[in-house]
Amino acid sequence: MVYVASNILAADTVQELLDVLDAYYLSKEWIEINGRIRPRVIYRLYGNMKRRIYEDNKVDIVSLRELVEKLKISSPVTEEELAEWEKRYGKLPKLSKDKAEELWQKIMERINKNKNT
């Protein structure tokens, strides 16, 4: 799911966010990675692009507080969050440090590749 709160565009997954940026022909150069404990890929909206996104029925318009809660659920950290995640979405596979690094590299490669196009 893709969310917009104030001037922040975010999604449950990086792929969903990239798909929305592609749909609106928005530059991936302005993607930001925020958060120290749980990094999030977000996009700040300004001017006309903000208006276009707000008019779209495919995004969920939420408050900043709701956005924080939704994004927290999308990456469980504590045992309680993990239990809630698994109740909603099924068993979460274990991710090794090597696999996590590989996934991060793929994300960064895709972002950098899209910057050059």
N, C-alpha and C positions, 0 to 999 in steps of 0.2 A: 504494500500500500504506500502511496505517496502522500505526504502531509505538507501543508503550508501553514505557518504560524507567523504572523507579522510579516517580516521580510525574509523568512528562512524557509527554504524548500529542503525537505529531507525525505528519506524513504526507509523502509524496513531493510532493503538490500541496496548495495551499490549499483547493481544492474538496473533496478527499477529507477533509480535516480538518473542514471546515464540514458535510459530510454526516454524519460521525460525531457531531458536536455536535448536529445536528438529530435524529438517530436516538435519542439519549439525552436529549433536551430539556435540554441544557446551555446555559447563558448564554454568548453570544458576547462579552459584556462583559469576560470574563476572559481573552480571547485576548491573548497576549504576542508581541511581535516581538523576537527575540533575535539577537544577532550583529552585529558591525560590518562584517566583510568579506563574509560571506554571511548576510544576514538570514534568519531562519527564523520562521515562524509556528508557535507551540507553545501548548499548553494544559496548565496544571498541574492534576493530579488530587488530590483530597483525600477522605478518609472513604469514604462509601458509593459515591460515583461512581467512585472508584478501584477498589473491589471489583467493581462492575458491569462496568467496562471490562475488568478482568483476567479475568473469567469469560467474556467474549465470544470466540468462536472466529474472529471476523473481523479481529482485530488480531494483529499479530506481536509477541510479548513478547520483548524483547531487552535486553541489558545497555546501560549508558550508553555504553560504548566502541563497541559495535556500532551504536548509534543515531547516534553521531557519524560513523562510517564510512558508514552508509547514506545519511545526509543529505548528506554530502560528495559522494557519487557522483551524487546527484540534481540537483546544479547544478555542472557542471564549470567549473573556473577555469583550471587549467593545461592544457597541450597533452596531457599524459598522461591526465588526467581526461577531456578531450574525446574522445580516441581510445577510451577505455574506454566512455564513454557511447555513442558512435556504433556501437561493436561490439555493444553490448547492445540499443540502442533505435533505431538508425538515425540518419540525418543530422540534426544539430541546426540549425534555421534561424537565420540571423543576425537579431539584434534591435537595431533602431536605438534611440538614446537616447529619441526621441519615443515610439516604441512601448512601450518599457519604462515610461516615465512614465505613459502611457495605461493600461497594465495595472495599475500600482500604484494609480492613482486608482480603477479599477474594483474592486480588492480592498478598498480603504478604504471606498468607497461601500457595498459589500455588507456589510462588517462593521458600519458605522454604521447602515445600514438595518435589519439584524437586531437591533441593540441596542434599536431603537425599537419592535420588535414584541413 
